[in-house]
Amino acid sequence: MEIIPAIDLKEGCCVRLVKGDYNRETVYSKEPQQMAKHWQNQGATRLHVVDLDGAKDGKPVNLDIIKGITASLDIPVQLGGGIRSLEIIDNYLMSGIDRVILGTIALQEPAVVKKAVDKYGPEKIVVGVDAKEGKVAVNGWLEDSQKNVEGLIDEMKDLGVKIFIYTDISKDGTLEGPDLAGLNKYKQINGIQLIASGGVSSFKDLEKLVKIDIASVIVGKALYSGDLSEDIRGLNEKLK
């Protein structure tokens, strides 16, 4: 399994939120670039970065920090948060980001997603499906939509999207375990790759994800809090 450490950026710091609540944050580092290097040194093969300020404001905010992270690493970086136009997608992919993660724009302007997939290919364009009680949340998880998870995945799949990140917001940052039922349900949709995100608290959770054939998982709080070993290389060896 590909274990992807998460770096969530807020006001220049590496933080973790609880259930997407901007008022319930824990600052884990004021040096995100050093944290990114740490995860690479621990054996990460990919890094997940979210511009939380950008997600809330609808535009890139921590751009200089993101560029610094990308330039300092030898592993690919996938990025989400505030990516609401083809121009921003262009700028990020040309500046060294390996994959962009689209959320709000997938619901509000699906034509932009189509253009991005046609231009860059399905390996570069990821759609983040952030769910509250089966409905997709937008604008930094601050607003709910009426679109259900399966409906969004089907719509984006028809536009050529193949990679989806599924997050149950009620699990994110809680260390309560991932939404195994939801993951098992949505991964049955043919022709897609589903990345798990939210709730991982222990090695047992990773084993459960492997059992339902989830190939990649984004892990945040469990790594920072010590509930899960920081030795990503070692974790992968144990999961083999």
KAKA-V182469 format. One record per residue. RES is the residue in three letters. SS is DSSP state (@ for helix, = for strand, . for the rest). PSI is psi in radians with two decimals (NA if undefined). OMEGA is omega in whole degrees, 0 to 359 (none if undefined). Layout:
BEGIN
res ss psi omega
RES SS PSI OMEGA
RES SS PSI OMEGA
END
This chain:
BEGIN
res ss psi omega
MET . 2.44 175
GLU = 1.99 178
ILE = 2.06 187
ILE = 1.86 178
PRO = 2.54 182
ALA = 2.42 170
ILE = 1.94 178
ASP = 2.14 186
LEU = 2.22 175
LYS = 2.12 181
GLU . 0.70 175
GLY . 0.02 182
CYS = 2.79 174
CYS = 2.00 186
VAL = 2.96 168
ARG = 2.37 176
LEU = 2.88 173
VAL = 2.07 180
LYS . 0.56 178
GLY . 0.21 183
ASP = 2.00 182
TYR = -0.28 179
ASN = -0.01 179
ARG = 1.26 184
GLU = 2.67 170
THR = 2.20 178
VAL = 2.13 181
TYR = -0.38 178
SER = 2.47 173
LYS . 0.13 179
GLU . 1.34 184
PRO @ -0.58 180
GLN @ -0.71 177
GLN @ -0.65 178
MET @ -0.71 178
ALA @ -0.77 178
LYS @ -0.63 178
HIS @ -0.82 182
TRP @ -0.61 175
GLN @ -0.77 180
ASN @ -0.47 180
GLN . -0.03 175
GLY . 0.12 178
ALA . 2.45 177
THR . -0.08 178
ARG = 2.64 178
LEU = 2.45 178
HIS = 2.09 181
VAL = 2.36 177
VAL = 2.24 174
ASP = 1.60 183
LEU @ -0.68 177
ASP @ -0.70 179
GLY @ -0.68 179
ALA @ -0.67 181
LYS @ -0.69 185
ASP @ -0.24 179
GLY . 0.35 179
LYS . 2.74 179
PRO . 2.37 179
VAL . -0.83 184
ASN . 0.73 188
LEU @ -0.80 183
ASP @ -0.69 178
ILE @ -0.74 180
ILE @ -0.77 178
LYS @ -0.68 178
GLY @ -0.72 178
ILE @ -0.86 182
THR @ -0.75 182
ALA @ -0.45 185
SER @ -0.14 186
LEU . 2.72 174
ASP . -0.09 181
ILE . 2.71 180
PRO = 2.64 180
VAL = 2.28 171
GLN = 2.46 191
LEU = 2.39 173
GLY = 2.91 177
GLY . 1.83 175
GLY . 0.31 181
ILE . 1.69 191
ARG . 0.25 179
SER . 2.80 177
LEU @ -0.57 179
GLU @ -0.75 179
ILE @ -0.71 176
ILE @ -0.83 178
ASP @ -0.84 184
ASN @ -0.75 181
TYR @ -0.81 183
LEU @ -0.59 179
MET @ -0.32 180
SER . 0.06 174
GLY . -0.11 175
ILE . 2.38 184
ASP . -0.73 180
ARG = 2.46 171
VAL = 2.51 181
ILE = 2.10 183
LEU = 2.31 181
GLY . -1.44 182
THR @ -0.75 183
ILE @ -0.45 179
ALA @ -0.60 177
LEU @ -0.72 189
GLN @ -0.56 181
GLU . 1.21 182
PRO @ -0.43 179
ALA @ -0.56 178
VAL @ -0.68 177
VAL @ -0.79 179
LYS @ -0.80 179
LYS @ -0.70 181
ALA @ -0.74 179
VAL @ -0.76 179
ASP @ -0.61 184
LYS @ -0.73 189
TYR @ -0.26 180
GLY . 2.74 186
PRO . -0.24 179
GLU . -0.26 183
LYS . -0.27 186
ILE = 2.00 182
VAL = 2.46 175
VAL = 2.21 177
GLY = 2.13 180
VAL = 1.77 185
ASP = 1.96 193
ALA = 2.43 169
LYS = 1.93 179
GLU . 0.76 175
GLY . -0.13 178
LYS = 2.63 184
VAL = 2.29 177
ALA = 2.64 183
VAL = 3.07 177
ASN . 1.01 178
GLY . 0.53 179
TRP . 0.18 184
LEU . -0.30 181
GLU = 2.52 176
ASP = 2.56 174
SER = 3.09 177
GLN = 0.06 181
LYS = 2.26 176
ASN = 2.84 187
VAL @ -0.89 184
GLU @ -0.64 179
GLY @ -0.73 179
LEU @ -0.77 180
ILE @ -0.79 180
ASP @ -0.72 180
GLU @ -0.78 181
MET @ -0.62 176
LYS @ -0.70 178
ASP @ -0.40 178
LEU . -0.03 177
GLY . 0.01 179
VAL . 2.38 180
LYS . -0.41 184
ILE = 2.23 181
PHE = 2.46 172
ILE = 2.08 180
TYR = 2.14 178
THR = 2.17 169
ASP = 1.90 187
ILE . -0.56 181
SER . -0.30 180
LYS . -0.40 191
ASP . 2.22 178
GLY . 0.18 185
THR . -0.30 185
LEU . 0.56 181
GLU . 0.08 182
GLY . 2.61 181
PRO . 2.87 177
ASP . 1.43 184
LEU @ -0.68 181
ALA @ -0.81 179
GLY @ -0.79 180
LEU @ -0.78 181
ASN @ -0.59 179
LYS @ -0.89 188
TYR @ -0.42 179
LYS . -0.20 178
GLN . -0.25 179
ILE . 2.14 186
ASN . 2.51 171
GLY . 0.23 179
ILE . 2.76 171
GLN = 2.17 183
LEU = 2.17 176
ILE = 2.25 181
ALA = 2.55 178
SER = 2.38 174
GLY . 2.17 169
GLY . -0.21 182
VAL . 2.26 185
SER . -0.23 188
SER . 2.98 176
PHE @ -0.58 178
LYS @ -0.64 177
ASP @ -0.70 177
LEU @ -0.73 179
GLU @ -0.68 179
LYS @ -0.67 179
LEU @ -0.69 177
VAL @ -0.70 182
LYS @ -0.54 178
ILE . 0.27 171
ASP . 0.70 172
ILE . 2.16 188
ALA . -0.40 183
SER = 2.52 179
VAL = 2.37 175
ILE = 2.23 182
VAL = 2.31 179
GLY . -1.51 190
LYS @ -0.68 183
ALA @ -0.58 177
LEU @ -0.71 183
TYR @ -0.58 184
SER @ -0.26 182
GLY . 0.00 177
ASP . -0.43 176
LEU . 2.44 181
SER . 2.44 176
GLU . -0.24 183
ASP . 1.48 183
ILE @ -0.64 177
ARG @ -0.77 179
GLY @ -0.67 178
LEU @ -0.74 179
ASN @ -0.66 179
GLU @ -0.72 181
LYS @ -0.50 182
LEU @ -0.20 181
LYS . NA none
END
